[in-house]
Amino acid sequence: MEAVKPKMKITFIEPYGVLKPYIKSIWVFESRFGIPPFDSNLAAPNGCCKIIITCENSIVSGVSGNIWQSAEHGVYFIGNRDIPIRISTPARKTVFIGIEFYPHGAYPIFGIPMLETANMSLHFNVILEKWGKRVNEEICNLTGIKDKLDFIQRMLTEALLKKRFPLHALDRGNTLIDYCVKSLKSTDGLLTISELEQKTGYSRRYLEILFKTHIGLSPKVISGIFRFQKFYKSWARGRTFDELKNELYDFYYDQSHYVKEFKRMTGFSPKIFSQKVSNEFGRRLTLH
């Protein structure tokens, strides 16, 4: 008899108004039996860093052969990345909160170079020391999910409004990086860096520094993630690799280039992924 997969529930929460330009989504994951161990659950790169708040149960993350455990009742910062994270939990009641920033949304709030967090999972205490320790302790002492959500949003708003570095530098950098990210996103990563240089009037070297500071990844890497996400979202909507073949050549040199990039972002070839990997957790987050 085929095993019945435990149901998972993901509820999306509207961010506070002042945080909307910076936060892409806030969600609450709930399951009576955790993330199914027989399901290949992963978080593929999407150009966004995250805060994860573990309310009930721990989360085990696998990245490039390394294992990281986010303990129960903790607050963690997941930096931007260009490799997938495999996710699992012990088989018991699981509740955690996710706050996903726009590609350049975390830097104005935390004021630390995002390159320092790229491809890393960090306890919140590491991000801003005393402030992070206070947030971690207070949020873990709150019992209700709504109370935790309200508190973390108030603290993020406070950090944003304090602007830990000069206002003119923040605004200038934010305006330029916002334009660059929107330009790359609107073309699904097809805009070249040379074209971005021409559009902005800034050199490739300056744009590299800007992206690594605000996002943690280079313009080329972010472009590749946006390109991949176009097809990953198609998978999430139920389209197969065979159905997408004819659309690949506008985005990749050839089919082998696409297969290589897809495998780098998920750990699977497109065909194996579409046939054998359900990844319901990743599907629901991608479709929101």
C-alpha positions as CSV (number, residue, x, y, z in Angstrom):
1,M,0.0,0.0,0.0
2,E,1.4,3.4,-0.9
3,A,2.2,5.6,2.0
4,V,0.0,8.7,2.6
5,K,2.1,11.8,2.7
6,P,1.6,14.0,5.8
7,K,-0.1,17.2,5.0
8,M,1.8,20.5,5.2
9,K,0.2,23.9,5.5
10,I,1.9,27.1,4.4
11,T,0.2,30.4,5.3
12,F,1.3,33.7,3.7
13,I,1.3,36.8,5.8
14,E,1.2,40.4,4.6
15,P,4.4,42.4,5.6
16,Y,4.0,45.7,7.4
17,G,3.7,48.6,4.9
18,V,7.1,50.1,5.6
19,L,8.7,46.7,5.0
20,K,7.0,45.9,1.7
21,P,9.7,47.3,-0.6
22,Y,12.2,45.1,1.2
23,I,10.4,41.9,2.1
24,K,9.1,39.6,-0.7
25,S,7.0,37.3,1.4
26,I,6.4,36.1,5.0
27,W,5.0,32.6,5.6
28,V,4.3,30.1,8.3
29,F,4.9,26.4,7.7
30,E,2.9,23.9,9.8
31,S,2.9,20.1,9.7
32,R,1.8,17.5,12.3
33,F,4.6,15.2,11.1
34,G,7.3,17.6,9.9
35,I,8.7,17.6,6.3
36,P,8.2,14.1,4.9
37,P,11.5,12.2,4.9
38,F,10.6,10.3,1.7
39,D,10.1,13.6,-0.2
40,S,13.1,15.4,-1.8
41,N,12.4,18.8,-0.3
42,L,14.8,21.5,-1.3
43,A,15.0,25.3,-1.6
44,A,16.4,26.2,-4.9
45,P,18.3,29.5,-5.4
46,N,15.9,32.4,-6.1
47,G,18.1,35.4,-5.4
48,C,16.6,36.1,-2.0
49,C,18.1,35.7,1.5
50,K,15.8,34.7,4.4
51,I,15.1,34.7,8.1
52,I,13.9,31.4,9.5
53,I,12.4,31.3,13.0
54,T,12.0,27.7,14.4
55,C,9.0,27.6,16.6
56,E,8.5,23.9,17.0
57,N,11.0,21.2,16.0
58,S,14.4,21.6,14.5
59,I,15.4,21.8,10.8
60,V,18.2,19.9,9.2
61,S,19.7,21.5,6.1
62,G,22.2,19.9,3.7
63,V,24.4,22.1,1.5
64,S,27.1,20.6,-0.7
65,G,27.6,17.7,1.6
66,N,27.7,19.8,4.8
67,I,24.9,19.5,7.4
68,W,23.5,22.4,9.4
69,Q,20.9,22.0,12.1
70,S,18.7,25.0,13.1
71,A,17.7,24.2,16.6
72,E,14.2,24.6,18.0
73,H,13.3,28.1,19.3
74,G,16.0,29.9,17.3
75,V,16.3,32.7,14.8
76,Y,18.5,32.2,11.7
77,F,19.7,34.2,8.7
78,I,20.1,32.3,5.5
79,G,22.3,34.2,3.1
80,N,21.8,34.5,-0.7
81,R,23.2,31.5,-2.5
82,D,23.7,29.9,-5.9
83,I,23.4,26.3,-4.7
84,P,20.3,24.3,-3.4
85,I,19.6,23.5,0.2
86,R,18.1,20.1,1.1
87,I,15.6,20.3,4.0
88,S,14.3,17.8,6.4
89,T,12.9,17.6,10.0
90,P,12.4,15.0,12.6
91,A,9.0,13.3,12.2
92,R,6.9,15.3,14.7
93,K,4.9,18.5,14.9
94,T,6.8,21.3,13.1
95,V,6.2,25.0,12.9
96,F,8.5,27.6,11.5
97,I,8.3,31.1,10.1
98,G,10.1,32.3,6.9
99,I,10.8,35.9,6.0
100,E,12.1,36.2,2.4
101,F,13.7,39.4,1.3
102,Y,13.9,40.8,-2.2
103,P,17.4,40.3,-3.7
104,H,18.6,43.7,-2.4
105,G,16.1,44.0,0.5
106,A,18.2,42.8,3.5
107,Y,21.1,45.2,3.2
108,P,19.2,48.4,4.0
109,I,17.9,46.8,7.1
110,F,21.0,45.1,8.5
111,G,23.7,47.3,7.0
112,I,26.2,44.5,6.7
113,P,27.8,43.5,3.3
114,M,25.7,40.6,2.1
115,L,28.8,38.9,0.6
116,E,29.7,38.0,4.2
117,T,26.5,35.9,4.4
118,A,26.5,34.4,0.9
119,N,25.9,30.6,0.8
120,M,25.8,30.6,4.6
121,S,23.3,29.8,7.4
122,L,24.0,32.0,10.5
123,H,22.5,32.2,13.9
124,F,20.9,35.7,14.3
125,N,23.3,36.5,17.1
126,V,26.1,36.6,14.5
127,I,24.3,39.1,12.2
128,L,24.2,42.1,14.6
129,E,25.6,40.8,17.9
130,K,23.6,42.6,20.7
131,W,20.6,43.5,18.5
132,G,20.5,40.0,17.1
133,K,20.8,38.4,20.6
134,R,18.0,40.6,21.9
135,V,15.8,39.6,18.9
136,N,16.6,35.9,19.3
137,E,15.9,35.9,23.1
138,E,12.7,37.9,23.0
139,I,11.1,36.3,20.0
140,C,11.8,32.8,21.5
141,N,10.1,33.8,24.8
142,L,6.9,34.7,22.9
143,T,4.4,31.8,22.6
144,G,2.0,32.8,19.9
145,I,2.8,32.8,16.2
146,K,1.1,36.2,15.7
147,D,3.1,37.7,18.6
148,K,6.4,36.4,17.0
149,L,5.4,37.8,13.6
150,D,4.5,41.2,15.1
151,F,7.7,41.4,17.1
152,I,10.1,40.5,14.3
153,Q,8.4,43.0,12.0
154,R,8.6,45.7,14.6
155,M,12.3,45.0,15.1
156,L,13.1,44.9,11.4
157,T,11.2,48.2,11.0
158,E,13.2,49.7,13.9
159,A,16.5,48.6,12.3
160,L,15.5,50.0,8.9
161,L,14.4,53.4,10.3
162,K,17.6,53.8,12.3
163,K,19.7,53.5,9.1
164,R,23.0,52.4,10.5
165,F,25.0,54.2,7.8
166,P,24.7,57.6,6.0
167,L,21.3,58.3,4.4
168,H,22.7,59.6,1.2
169,A,24.9,56.5,0.6
170,L,22.0,54.3,1.4
171,D,19.6,56.0,-1.0
172,R,22.0,56.3,-3.8
173,G,23.0,52.6,-3.6
174,N,19.5,51.5,-3.2
175,T,18.2,53.4,-6.2
176,L,20.9,52.0,-8.5
177,I,20.7,48.4,-7.3
178,D,16.9,48.5,-7.5
179,Y,17.1,49.6,-11.1
180,C,19.7,46.9,-11.9
181,V,17.8,44.1,-10.3
182,K,14.5,45.1,-12.0
183,S,16.3,45.3,-15.3
184,L,17.7,41.8,-15.0
185,K,14.5,40.4,-13.6
186,S,12.3,41.9,-16.3
187,T,14.4,40.2,-19.0
188,D,14.6,36.9,-17.0
189,G,18.3,37.3,-16.8
190,L,19.0,37.9,-20.5
191,L,20.3,41.4,-20.1
192,T,24.1,41.3,-20.4
193,I,26.4,43.0,-18.0
194,S,27.7,45.1,-20.9
195,E,24.2,46.3,-21.5
196,L,23.8,47.0,-17.8
197,E,26.9,49.1,-17.9
198,Q,25.5,51.1,-20.8
199,K,22.1,51.6,-19.2
200,T,23.5,52.8,-15.8
201,G,26.7,54.5,-16.9
202,Y,28.7,52.6,-14.2
203,S,31.6,50.2,-14.8
204,R,31.4,46.4,-14.6
205,R,33.8,46.6,-11.6
206,Y,31.6,49.1,-9.7
207,L,28.4,47.0,-10.4
208,E,30.2,43.9,-9.2
209,I,31.0,45.6,-5.9
210,L,27.5,47.0,-5.6
211,F,25.8,43.6,-6.2
212,K,28.1,41.8,-3.8
213,T,27.5,44.4,-1.1
214,H,23.7,44.6,-1.5
215,I,22.9,41.1,-2.6
216,G,26.0,38.9,-1.9
217,L,26.2,37.6,-5.4
218,S,27.6,39.0,-8.7
219,P,25.4,40.4,-11.5
220,K,26.3,37.3,-13.6
221,V,25.2,34.9,-10.9
222,I,22.0,36.7,-10.2
223,S,21.2,36.7,-13.9
224,G,21.7,33.0,-14.0
225,I,19.3,32.5,-11.1
226,F,16.6,34.7,-12.7
227,R,17.0,32.7,-15.9
228,F,16.7,29.4,-14.1
229,Q,13.7,30.6,-12.1
230,K,11.7,31.2,-15.3
231,F,11.8,27.4,-16.0
232,Y,11.7,26.4,-12.3
233,K,8.4,28.3,-12.0
234,S,7.1,26.5,-15.1
235,W,7.9,23.2,-13.4
236,A,6.1,24.4,-10.3
237,R,3.0,25.0,-12.4
238,G,3.1,21.4,-13.7
239,R,4.9,21.7,-17.0
240,T,7.4,18.9,-17.9
241,F,10.9,19.1,-19.3
242,D,9.7,17.9,-22.7
243,E,7.1,20.6,-22.8
244,L,9.7,23.3,-22.1
245,K,12.4,22.1,-24.6
246,N,11.4,24.5,-27.4
247,E,11.6,27.5,-25.1
248,L,15.2,26.8,-23.9
249,Y,17.2,28.1,-26.8
250,D,16.2,31.7,-26.2
251,F,17.8,31.5,-22.8
252,Y,20.6,29.0,-23.0
253,Y,23.3,28.2,-25.6
254,D,21.9,24.6,-26.0
255,Q,20.1,21.9,-24.1
256,S,23.2,20.6,-22.4
257,H,23.9,24.2,-21.0
258,Y,20.3,24.2,-19.6
259,V,20.7,20.7,-18.1
260,K,24.0,21.7,-16.5
261,E,22.5,24.9,-14.9
262,F,19.4,23.2,-13.7
263,K,21.4,20.4,-12.1
264,R,23.7,23.0,-10.4
265,M,20.6,24.8,-9.0
266,T,18.7,21.7,-7.8
267,G,21.1,18.8,-7.7
268,F,19.0,16.9,-10.3
269,S,18.7,16.8,-14.1
270,P,15.5,18.4,-15.4
271,K,14.1,15.1,-16.5
272,I,14.8,13.3,-13.2
273,F,13.6,16.3,-11.3
274,S,10.2,16.4,-13.1
275,Q,9.7,12.6,-12.9
276,K,10.9,11.8,-9.4
277,V,11.1,14.9,-7.2
278,S,7.8,16.2,-5.9
279,N,9.3,18.9,-3.6
280,E,5.9,20.1,-2.5
281,F,7.5,22.5,-0.1
282,G,9.5,24.2,-2.8
283,R,6.6,24.1,-5.2
284,R,4.2,26.0,-2.9
285,L,6.8,28.7,-2.1
286,T,7.7,29.2,-5.7
287,L,4.1,29.6,-6.9
288,H,3.3,32.3,-4.3
